[in-house]
Amino acid sequence: MENKKSLLPKIFIPVAIVIVIGTMWIIKIQINKSESQDTIIIDGADFSLNVSTAVDYDALFEYKVPVIVDYGSDSCIPCQQMAPVLETLNKEMAGKAFIKFVDVWKYADAANDVPIQVIPTQILFNADGTPFVPSDELAMEIEFMMYSDRETKEHIFTTHQGGITEEQMRKILKEMGVE
């Protein structure tokens, strides 16, 4: 009888541990699913913040709203500081402007066709698909870089390198025509 009693804790404790670990794993999966379901679809356009592939700028331009794509990383400190700004503006501007984020450390190929030298870097386009050109006043406050095609000299990208505040992002969006 004593042998059976001493076996009970030896069986019960490992079974209880497996059940607790299994339950925690299931809860974690459910949390991750709910976090990844931040999809914002408006008139067929995906206004979700996070992108895991190369951004199809031409497809975004079809919606005739400004586009700002932030190339950064979840593990970069300035990027982490910008994350709340991007989240806030993405939700607020859904339908008025595309605010996107690409984690270049997780999805390195997603940044192949854009001029990224440091992270974070924001790529900015007007609603008509042309690169954003800031006013002289805004350019005095925020440093932008303009990229041109080597052969045609056509302006193809406007970027901002480094972190950017919500106030600065709002000024950019206002100049892009977003109220």
TIPASE-255043 format. One line per field, with one value per atom (N, C-alpha, C, O): y, z, x; residue in one letter; residue number from 1; atom name. Coordinates in steps of 0.05 Angstrom, whole numbers, plus 5000, padded with zeros to 4 digits. Example, Ala and Ser with C-alpha at 12.3 -4.5 7.8 and 13.67 -1.06 7.14 Angstrom:
north c(4886/4910/4934/4934/4955/4979/5001/5023)
up c(5156/5156/5156/5169/5142/5143/5157/5161)
east c(5264/5246/5264/5285/5257/5273/5258/5268)
code c(A/A/A/A/S/S/S/S)
pos c(1/1/1/1/2/2/2/2)
site c(N/CA/C/O/N/CA/C/O)
END
This chain:
north c(4976/5000/5025/5045/5024/5048/5053/5076/5032/5036/5050/5067/5044/5057/5087/5104/5093/5120/5136/5160/5124/5139/5142/5161/5126/5129/5152/5165/5156/5177/5204/5217/5215/5241/5240/5260/5218/5216/5218/5227/5209/5211/5238/5251/5246/5269/5295/5312/5298/5323/5327/5349/5307/5312/5317/5333/5303/5307/5336/5349/5345/5372/5393/5413/5388/5406/5408/5429/5385/5384/5399/5414/5396/5410/5440/5455/5449/5478/5489/5510/5475/5485/5485/5505/5465/5464/5487/5499/5492/5514/5541/5558/5545/5570/5573/5595/5551/5552/5559/5576/5547/5554/5583/5596/5593/5621/5639/5659/5633/5649/5649/5670/5627/5626/5644/5658/5643/5659/5689/5705/5696/5725/5733/5755/5717/5723/5726/5744/5709/5710/5737/5750/5744/5769/5793/5813/5793/5815/5817/5840/5795/5796/5802/5805/5803/5809/5838/5845/5855/5884/5894/5917/5877/5883/5905/5903/5925/5947/5948/5957/5939/5939/5961/5960/5979/6001/6002/6006/5999/5999/5981/5988/5958/5938/5943/5926/5965/5971/5962/5966/5950/5940/5963/5969/5975/5997/5988/6004/5962/5951/5962/5969/5964/5976/5958/5967/5934/5916/5903/5892/5903/5891/5870/5876/5847/5826/5819/5800/5835/5831/5858/5879/5857/5883/5898/5887/5924/5941/5945/5953/5940/5944/5973/5979/5991/6020/6026/6041/6014/6019/6012/6026/5990/5982/6002/6009/6013/6033/6059/6072/6067/6092/6092/6113/6069/6067/6079/6087/6079/6089/6119/6131/6133/6162/6175/6195/6162/6174/6174/6157/6192/6192/6166/6151/6160/6136/6142/6156/6132/6134/6106/6093/6096/6070/6073/6084/6062/6063/6037/6016/6038/6014/6015/6032/5995/5994/5966/5947/5963/5937/5939/5959/5917/5915/5916/5923/5910/5909/5934/5934/5953/5978/5998/6003/6010/6028/6053/6058/6067/6090/6080/6094/6056/6045/6039/6043/6028/6022/6048/6048/6070/6095/6106/6121/6100/6109/6092/6102/6068/6049/6061/6058/6074/6085/6106/6109/6122/6143/6130/6138/6109/6095/6082/6083/6069/6056/6076/6072/6098/6119/6130/6132/6138/6151/6131/6138/6106/6086/6083/6082/6081/6078/6103/6102/6126/6152/6159/6170/6152/6159/6138/6142/6116/6094/6105/6117/6101/6111/6138/6146/6152/6179/6177/6193/6159/6156/6128/6116/6117/6091/6097/6111/6087/6087/6058/6043/6051/6023/6020/6039/5996/5990/5963/5943/5963/5939/5933/5950/5910/5902/5890/5867/5906/5898/5876/5863/5871/5849/5823/5802/5824/5800/5794/5771/5816/5813/5830/5850/5821/5837/5842/5863/5822/5825/5847/5857/5854/5875/5902/5921/5906/5932/5932/5951/5913/5911/5934/5942/5945/5964/5993/6010/5998/6025/6033/6016/6059/6068/6070/6091/6047/6046/6045/6026/6066/6066/6061/6049/6071/6067/6062/6066/6052/6049/6065/6066/6076/6076/6096/6116/6089/6107/6106/6085/6130/6132/6140/6158/6127/6133/6147/6138/6170/6187/6192/6201/6187/6192/6207/6203/6225/6240/6222/6199/6231/6216/6209/6188/6225/6219/6200/6194/6190/6172/6185/6171/6211/6225/6227/6227/6228/6231/6257/6278/6256/6280/6300/6292/6326/6347/6367/6380/6369/6386/6416/6423/6432/6461/6468/6453/6492/6501/6503/6496/6512/6514/6487/6484/6467/6440/6428/6415/6433/6423/6435/6423/6459/6472/6458/6456/6447/6433/6404/6393/6391/6362/6357/6368/6341/6335/6313/6291/6318/6298/6293/6310/6270/6263/6258/6243/6269/6265/6247/6252/6227/6209/6211/6213/6212/6214/6190/6178/6183/6162/6172/6195/6156/6164/6172/6190/6158/6163/6186/6205/6185/6204/6229/6249/6227/6249/6254/6274/6236/6239/6233/6214/6250/6247/6222/6220/6202/6176/6170/6154/6181/6176/6201/6216/6204/6223/6207/6192/6210/6195/6214/6236/6204/6216/6194/6172/6199/6179/6185/6208/6165/6168/6170/6169/6173/6175/6201/6220/6200/6224/6225/6204/6249/6251/6251/6254/6248/6249/6276/6279/6297/6324/6328/6340/6319/6322/6305/6315/6281/6264/6278/6277/6290/6305/6328/6334/6342/6364/6354/6367/6332/6320/6312/6319/6299/6290/6314/6314/6336/6360/6371/6379/6372/6382/6363/6372/6338/6319/6321/6308/6339/6343/6328/6327/6315/6300/6317/6329/6319/6336/6318/6328)
up c(5000/5000/5000/4987/5015/5016/4989/4982/4974/4948/4929/4913/4931/4914/4922/4904/4948/4957/4949/4942/4949/4941/4911/4902/4896/4867/4858/4838/4873/4866/4863/4842/4882/4877/4854/4840/4850/4828/4801/4781/4799/4774/4773/4752/4795/4795/4789/4773/4802/4799/4770/4759/4756/4728/4710/4692/4715/4699/4703/4684/4728/4734/4720/4710/4721/4708/4678/4666/4665/4636/4630/4610/4647/4642/4645/4628/4665/4669/4645/4634/4637/4614/4588/4573/4584/4561/4561/4540/4583/4586/4580/4566/4591/4585/4556/4545/4543/4514/4498/4480/4505/4490/4494/4475/4519/4524/4508/4497/4507/4491/4462/4449/4451/4423/4418/4398/4436/4434/4435/4420/4453/4455/4429/4418/4419/4394/4370/4354/4369/4348/4350/4330/4375/4378/4371/4360/4378/4371/4341/4331/4327/4298/4282/4258/4295/4281/4282/4286/4278/4277/4249/4242/4232/4205/4202/4215/4187/4182/4152/4137/4143/4115/4110/4123/4092/4086/4055/4042/4045/4016/4001/3980/4012/4000/4004/3996/4017/4022/4050/4069/4052/4078/4091/4083/4111/4125/4150/4168/4152/4176/4177/4157/4201/4206/4197/4181/4206/4202/4175/4166/4162/4135/4137/4150/4126/4127/4100/4097/4079/4053/4041/4054/4018/4005/4001/3993/4005/4002/3972/3957/3964/3936/3934/3937/3930/3929/3908/3912/3884/3862/3870/3864/3885/3894/3914/3914/3931/3951/3937/3945/3917/3903/3890/3885/3883/3870/3888/3878/3914/3933/3936/3951/3924/3923/3951/3956/3969/3995/4000/3988/4016/4022/4034/4047/4031/4040/4057/4047/4081/4097/4107/4121/4099/4108/4125/4116/4149/4167/4166/4172/4159/4159/4184/4188/4202/4227/4237/4222/4264/4276/4304/4318/4312/4338/4360/4383/4353/4373/4373/4387/4356/4355/4374/4373/4391/4412/4400/4408/4380/4369/4355/4355/4344/4331/4352/4348/4375/4397/4407/4414/4407/4416/4397/4404/4371/4350/4348/4338/4358/4354/4363/4348/4387/4394/4375/4371/4364/4345/4320/4310/4310/4286/4291/4274/4315/4321/4323/4312/4337/4340/4313/4306/4297/4271/4251/4235/4253/4235/4240/4221/4265/4271/4264/4253/4271/4266/4237/4228/4221/4193/4174/4150/4185/4167/4149/4158/4123/4103/4092/4070/4107/4098/4089/4071/4100/4093/4101/4120/4086/4094/4112/4104/4136/4155/4159/4170/4149/4150/4165/4167/4175/4189/4178/4177/4171/4162/4181/4183/4193/4210/4192/4183/4186/4167/4177/4162/4203/4214/4211/4207/4213/4209/4179/4171/4164/4135/4119/4107/4118/4105/4075/4064/4062/4033/4028/4006/4048/4045/4040/4031/4046/4042/4019/4016/4001/3979/3959/3949/3954/3933/3943/3928/3968/3979/3991/4000/3992/4001/4032/4044/4044/4074/4081/4074/4096/4105/4135/4145/4150/4179/4185/4169/4209/4218/4243/4260/4247/4228/4205/4208/4183/4160/4149/4146/4145/4134/4104/4097/4088/4060/4056/4067/4042/4041/4013/3996/4008/3981/3984/4003/3965/3964/3954/3945/3956/3948/3918/3910/3902/3873/3866/3842/3886/3882/3877/3873/3877/3874/3901/3921/3900/3926/3939/3926/3965/3981/3979/3981/3975/3976/3997/3994/4019/4041/4034/4017/4047/4044/4056/4071/4049/4060/4091/4105/4101/4130/4144/4164/4133/4145/4142/4160/4119/4115/4134/4139/4144/4164/4191/4207/4196/4222/4221/4241/4199/4197/4173/4151/4177/4155/4137/4147/4111/4092/4072/4068/4060/4039/4014/4014/3992/3966/3949/3947/3937/3920/3891/3887/3872/3844/3829/3837/3807/3790/3777/3768/3777/3767/3738/3730/3722/3693/3686/3672/3695/3687/3705/3697/3728/3748/3760/3774/3754/3764/3795/3804/3810/3839/3844/3835/3858/3862/3891/3896/3910/3938/3955/3949/3975/3997/4022/4027/4038/4063/4086/4083/4110/4135/4150/4153/4159/4174/4203/4211/4220/4248/4259/4244/4285/4297/4290/4283/4293/4287/4307/4314/4316/4337/4324/4300/4341/4331/4319/4299/4333/4323/4296/4278/4292/4266/4244/4222/4251/4232/4225/4201/4244/4237/4219/4201/4223/4205/4176/4157/4174/4148/4135/4111/4150/4139/4131/4111/4147/4140/4113/4096/4109/4084/4061/4038/4067/4047/4041/4023/4056/4051/4069/4064/4090/4108/4132/4145/4138/4161/4184/4206)
east c(5016/5000/5017/5011/5039/5057/5070/5074/5076/5089/5070/5078/5044/5024/5021/5018/5022/5020/5045/5043/5068/5093/5094/5108/5081/5081/5062/5067/5041/5021/5034/5029/5050/5063/5083/5086/5096/5116/5102/5114/5077/5062/5047/5047/5034/5017/5033/5025/5057/5072/5081/5077/5093/5101/5077/5078/5054/5030/5020/5012/5020/5011/5029/5020/5055/5074/5069/5069/5065/5059/5034/5032/5013/4988/4992/4981/5007/5011/5027/5020/5048/5064/5047/5049/5032/5014/4994/4989/4983/4963/4977/4965/5001/5015/5022/5019/5029/5036/5011/5013/4988/4963/4956/4947/4958/4952/4970/4961/4996/5015/5008/5009/5000/4992/4967/4966/4948/4924/4931/4919/4949/4957/4971/4965/4989/5003/4983/4987/4963/4943/4928/4923/4920/4904/4921/4911/4948/4965/4969/4972/4970/4975/4950/4951/4927/4902/4895/4872/4915/4911/4906/4913/4895/4890/4869/4847/4875/4856/4851/4869/4828/4821/4800/4778/4805/4786/4784/4805/4760/4756/4776/4786/4781/4798/4828/4844/4835/4863/4871/4856/4895/4905/4921/4943/4909/4922/4936/4942/4941/4955/4983/4995/4993/5019/5042/5059/5043/5066/5065/5045/5089/5092/5115/5135/5111/5131/5143/5158/5136/5147/5155/5151/5167/5174/5148/5127/5149/5125/5120/5138/5096/5088/5078/5054/5096/5089/5069/5050/5072/5053/5025/5006/5021/4994/4984/4960/5001/4992/4985/4965/5000/4995/4967/4956/4957/4930/4908/4887/4912/4892/4893/4876/4912/4913/4914/4901/4930/4935/4965/4979/4975/5004/5013/4998/5039/5051/5076/5094/5078/5102/5108/5092/5131/5140/5165/5185/5164/5186/5201/5189/5226/5243/5260/5277/5255/5269/5271/5273/5270/5271/5259/5260/5246/5234/5255/5249/5281/5302/5320/5341/5314/5330/5318/5293/5334/5323/5309/5286/5320/5305/5279/5259/5280/5256/5235/5211/5243/5225/5212/5188/5228/5217/5197/5178/5200/5182/5157/5137/5158/5136/5109/5089/5107/5081/5071/5047/5089/5082/5070/5049/5083/5073/5046/5029/5043/5018/4995/4974/5000/4980/4971/4948/4991/4985/4973/4956/4982/4971/4941/4925/4933/4905/4889/4867/4900/4887/4884/4864/4905/4905/4895/4896/4886/4876/4854/4835/4858/4840/4849/4840/4866/4876/4905/4913/4920/4949/4957/4947/4976/4988/5012/5030/5011/5034/5041/5026/5065/5073/5100/5115/5105/5130/5141/5126/5166/5180/5203/5221/5204/5226/5248/5245/5269/5289/5307/5321/5308/5324/5309/5322/5283/5267/5262/5262/5258/5251/5271/5263/5296/5317/5311/5317/5299/5293/5272/5270/5257/5236/5248/5234/5273/5286/5305/5321/5304/5324/5322/5342/5298/5295/5292/5283/5300/5298/5325/5340/5330/5356/5358/5353/5364/5366/5395/5409/5405/5432/5433/5452/5414/5411/5382/5364/5378/5350/5346/5364/5323/5300/5304/5318/5292/5291/5262/5250/5251/5224/5226/5241/5210/5207/5181/5161/5180/5157/5148/5163/5122/5110/5084/5069/5079/5054/5031/5036/5007/4984/4985/4973/4998/4999/5022/5027/5037/5059/5086/5106/5086/5112/5126/5113/5153/5167/5159/5157/5156/5150/5173/5196/5166/5185/5176/5155/5191/5183/5186/5202/5170/5173/5200/5212/5210/5235/5234/5253/5211/5207/5209/5223/5196/5197/5225/5235/5238/5265/5286/5306/5280/5297/5294/5313/5271/5265/5273/5283/5267/5271/5289/5285/5310/5329/5318/5312/5317/5308/5331/5348/5330/5349/5333/5313/5343/5330/5348/5372/5335/5350/5340/5316/5359/5352/5364/5384/5351/5361/5387/5389/5407/5434/5434/5448/5418/5418/5399/5406/5374/5354/5353/5342/5365/5365/5337/5333/5318/5291/5291/5304/5277/5275/5258/5235/5269/5255/5249/5231/5263/5258/5263/5281/5247/5253/5252/5234/5274/5275/5281/5291/5276/5285/5299/5288/5323/5338/5338/5342/5333/5332/5304/5284/5302/5276/5262/5275/5236/5220/5197/5186/5191/5170/5142/5139/5122/5095/5088/5075/5098/5093/5105/5093/5130/5143/5128/5125/5120/5105/5079/5071/5066/5041/5046/5030/5068/5075/5079/5071/5093/5098/5071/5066/5054/5028/5011/4997/5013/4998/5007/4991/5034/5044/5037/5036/5032/5024/4994/4984/4980/4952/4933/4909/4944/4927/4920/4938/4895/4886/4880/4872)
code c(M/M/M/M/E/E/E/E/N/N/N/N/K/K/K/K/K/K/K/K/S/S/S/S/L/L/L/L/L/L/L/L/P/P/P/P/K/K/K/K/I/I/I/I/F/F/F/F/I/I/I/I/P/P/P/P/V/V/V/V/A/A/A/A/I/I/I/I/V/V/V/V/I/I/I/I/V/V/V/V/I/I/I/I/G/G/G/G/T/T/T/T/M/M/M/M/W/W/W/W/I/I/I/I/I/I/I/I/K/K/K/K/I/I/I/I/Q/Q/Q/Q/I/I/I/I/N/N/N/N/K/K/K/K/S/S/S/S/E/E/E/E/S/S/S/S/Q/Q/Q/Q/D/D/D/D/T/T/T/T/I/I/I/I/I/I/I/I/I/I/I/I/D/D/D/D/G/G/G/G/A/A/A/A/D/D/D/D/F/F/F/F/S/S/S/S/L/L/L/L/N/N/N/N/V/V/V/V/S/S/S/S/T/T/T/T/A/A/A/A/V/V/V/V/D/D/D/D/Y/Y/Y/Y/D/D/D/D/A/A/A/A/L/L/L/L/F/F/F/F/E/E/E/E/Y/Y/Y/Y/K/K/K/K/V/V/V/V/P/P/P/P/V/V/V/V/I/I/I/I/V/V/V/V/D/D/D/D/Y/Y/Y/Y/G/G/G/G/S/S/S/S/D/D/D/D/S/S/S/S/C/C/C/C/I/I/I/I/P/P/P/P/C/C/C/C/Q/Q/Q/Q/Q/Q/Q/Q/M/M/M/M/A/A/A/A/P/P/P/P/V/V/V/V/L/L/L/L/E/E/E/E/T/T/T/T/L/L/L/L/N/N/N/N/K/K/K/K/E/E/E/E/M/M/M/M/A/A/A/A/G/G/G/G/K/K/K/K/A/A/A/A/F/F/F/F/I/I/I/I/K/K/K/K/F/F/F/F/V/V/V/V/D/D/D/D/V/V/V/V/W/W/W/W/K/K/K/K/Y/Y/Y/Y/A/A/A/A/D/D/D/D/A/A/A/A/A/A/A/A/N/N/N/N/D/D/D/D/V/V/V/V/P/P/P/P/I/I/I/I/Q/Q/Q/Q/V/V/V/V/I/I/I/I/P/P/P/P/T/T/T/T/Q/Q/Q/Q/I/I/I/I/L/L/L/L/F/F/F/F/N/N/N/N/A/A/A/A/D/D/D/D/G/G/G/G/T/T/T/T/P/P/P/P/F/F/F/F/V/V/V/V/P/P/P/P/S/S/S/S/D/D/D/D/E/E/E/E/L/L/L/L/A/A/A/A/M/M/M/M/E/E/E/E/I/I/I/I/E/E/E/E/F/F/F/F/M/M/M/M/M/M/M/M/Y/Y/Y/Y/S/S/S/S/D/D/D/D/R/R/R/R/E/E/E/E/T/T/T/T/K/K/K/K/E/E/E/E/H/H/H/H/I/I/I/I/F/F/F/F/T/T/T/T/T/T/T/T/H/H/H/H/Q/Q/Q/Q/G/G/G/G/G/G/G/G/I/I/I/I/T/T/T/T/E/E/E/E/E/E/E/E/Q/Q/Q/Q/M/M/M/M/R/R/R/R/K/K/K/K/I/I/I/I/L/L/L/L/K/K/K/K/E/E/E/E/M/M/M/M/G/G/G/G/V/V/V/V/E/E/E/E)
pos c(1/1/1/1/2/2/2/2/3/3/3/3/4/4/4/4/5/5/5/5/6/6/6/6/7/7/7/7/8/8/8/8/9/9/9/9/10/10/10/10/11/11/11/11/12/12/12/12/13/13/13/13/14/14/14/14/15/15/15/15/16/16/16/16/17/17/17/17/18/18/18/18/19/19/19/19/20/20/20/20/21/21/21/21/22/22/22/22/23/23/23/23/24/24/24/24/25/25/25/25/26/26/26/26/27/27/27/27/28/28/28/28/29/29/29/29/30/30/30/30/31/31/31/31/32/32/32/32/33/33/33/33/34/34/34/34/35/35/35/35/36/36/36/36/37/37/37/37/38/38/38/38/39/39/39/39/40/40/40/40/41/41/41/41/42/42/42/42/43/43/43/43/44/44/44/44/45/45/45/45/46/46/46/46/47/47/47/47/48/48/48/48/49/49/49/49/50/50/50/50/51/51/51/51/52/52/52/52/53/53/53/53/54/54/54/54/55/55/55/55/56/56/56/56/57/57/57/57/58/58/58/58/59/59/59/59/60/60/60/60/61/61/61/61/62/62/62/62/63/63/63/63/64/64/64/64/65/65/65/65/66/66/66/66/67/67/67/67/68/68/68/68/69/69/69/69/70/70/70/70/71/71/71/71/72/72/72/72/73/73/73/73/74/74/74/74/75/75/75/75/76/76/76/76/77/77/77/77/78/78/78/78/79/79/79/79/80/80/80/80/81/81/81/81/82/82/82/82/83/83/83/83/84/84/84/84/85/85/85/85/86/86/86/86/87/87/87/87/88/88/88/88/89/89/89/89/90/90/90/90/91/91/91/91/92/92/92/92/93/93/93/93/94/94/94/94/95/95/95/95/96/96/96/96/97/97/97/97/98/98/98/98/99/99/99/99/100/100/100/100/101/101/101/101/102/102/102/102/103/103/103/103/104/104/104/104/105/105/105/105/106/106/106/106/107/107/107/107/108/108/108/108/109/109/109/109/110/110/110/110/111/111/111/111/112/112/112/112/113/113/113/113/114/114/114/114/115/115/115/115/116/116/116/116/117/117/117/117/118/118/118/118/119/119/119/119/120/120/120/120/121/121/121/121/122/122/122/122/123/123/123/123/124/124/124/124/125/125/125/125/126/126/126/126/127/127/127/127/128/128/128/128/129/129/129/129/130/130/130/130/131/131/131/131/132/132/132/132/133/133/133/133/134/134/134/134/135/135/135/135/136/136/136/136/137/137/137/137/138/138/138/138/139/139/139/139/140/140/140/140/141/141/141/141/142/142/142/142/143/143/143/143/144/144/144/144/145/145/145/145/146/146/146/146/147/147/147/147/148/148/148/148/149/149/149/149/150/150/150/150/151/151/151/151/152/152/152/152/153/153/153/153/154/154/154/154/155/155/155/155/156/156/156/156/157/157/157/157/158/158/158/158/159/159/159/159/160/160/160/160/161/161/161/161/162/162/162/162/163/163/163/163/164/164/164/164/165/165/165/165/166/166/166/166/167/167/167/167/168/168/168/168/169/169/169/169/170/170/170/170/171/171/171/171/172/172/172/172/173/173/173/173/174/174/174/174/175/175/175/175/176/176/176/176/177/177/177/177/178/178/178/178/179/179/179/179)
site c(N/CA/C/O/N/CA/C/O/N/CA/C/O/N/CA/C/O/N/CA/C/O/N/CA/C/O/N/CA/C/O/N/CA/C/O/N/CA/C/O/N/CA/C/O/N/CA/C/O/N/CA/C/O/N/CA/C/O/N/CA/C/O/N/CA/C/O/N/CA/C/O/N/CA/C/O/N/CA/C/O/N/CA/C/O/N/CA/C/O/N/CA/C/O/N/CA/C/O/N/CA/C/O/N/CA/C/O/N/CA/C/O/N/CA/C/O/N/CA/C/O/N/CA/C/O/N/CA/C/O/N/CA/C/O/N/CA/C/O/N/CA/C/O/N/CA/C/O/N/CA/C/O/N/CA/C/O/N/CA/C/O/N/CA/C/O/N/CA/C/O/N/CA/C/O/N/CA/C/O/N/CA/C/O/N/CA/C/O/N/CA/C/O/N/CA/C/O/N/CA/C/O/N/CA/C/O/N/CA/C/O/N/CA/C/O/N/CA/C/O/N/CA/C/O/N/CA/C/O/N/CA/C/O/N/CA/C/O/N/CA/C/O/N/CA/C/O/N/CA/C/O/N/CA/C/O/N/CA/C/O/N/CA/C/O/N/CA/C/O/N/CA/C/O/N/CA/C/O/N/CA/C/O/N/CA/C/O/N/CA/C/O/N/CA/C/O/N/CA/C/O/N/CA/C/O/N/CA/C/O/N/CA/C/O/N/CA/C/O/N/CA/C/O/N/CA/C/O/N/CA/C/O/N/CA/C/O/N/CA/C/O/N/CA/C/O/N/CA/C/O/N/CA/C/O/N/CA/C/O/N/CA/C/O/N/CA/C/O/N/CA/C/O/N/CA/C/O/N/CA/C/O/N/CA/C/O/N/CA/C/O/N/CA/C/O/N/CA/C/O/N/CA/C/O/N/CA/C/O/N/CA/C/O/N/CA/C/O/N/CA/C/O/N/CA/C/O/N/CA/C/O/N/CA/C/O/N/CA/C/O/N/CA/C/O/N/CA/C/O/N/CA/C/O/N/CA/C/O/N/CA/C/O/N/CA/C/O/N/CA/C/O/N/CA/C/O/N/CA/C/O/N/CA/C/O/N/CA/C/O/N/CA/C/O/N/CA/C/O/N/CA/C/O/N/CA/C/O/N/CA/C/O/N/CA/C/O/N/CA/C/O/N/CA/C/O/N/CA/C/O/N/CA/C/O/N/CA/C/O/N/CA/C/O/N/CA/C/O/N/CA/C/O/N/CA/C/O/N/CA/C/O/N/CA/C/O/N/CA/C/O/N/CA/C/O/N/CA/C/O/N/CA/C/O/N/CA/C/O/N/CA/C/O/N/CA/C/O/N/CA/C/O/N/CA/C/O/N/CA/C/O/N/CA/C/O/N/CA/C/O/N/CA/C/O/N/CA/C/O/N/CA/C/O/N/CA/C/O/N/CA/C/O/N/CA/C/O/N/CA/C/O/N/CA/C/O/N/CA/C/O/N/CA/C/O/N/CA/C/O/N/CA/C/O/N/CA/C/O/N/CA/C/O/N/CA/C/O/N/CA/C/O/N/CA/C/O/N/CA/C/O/N/CA/C/O/N/CA/C/O/N/CA/C/O/N/CA/C/O/N/CA/C/O/N/CA/C/O/N/CA/C/O/N/CA/C/O/N/CA/C/O/N/CA/C/O/N/CA/C/O/N/CA/C/O/N/CA/C/O/N/CA/C/O/N/CA/C/O/N/CA/C/O/N/CA/C/O/N/CA/C/O/N/CA/C/O/N/CA/C/O/N/CA/C/O/N/CA/C/O/N/CA/C/O)
END
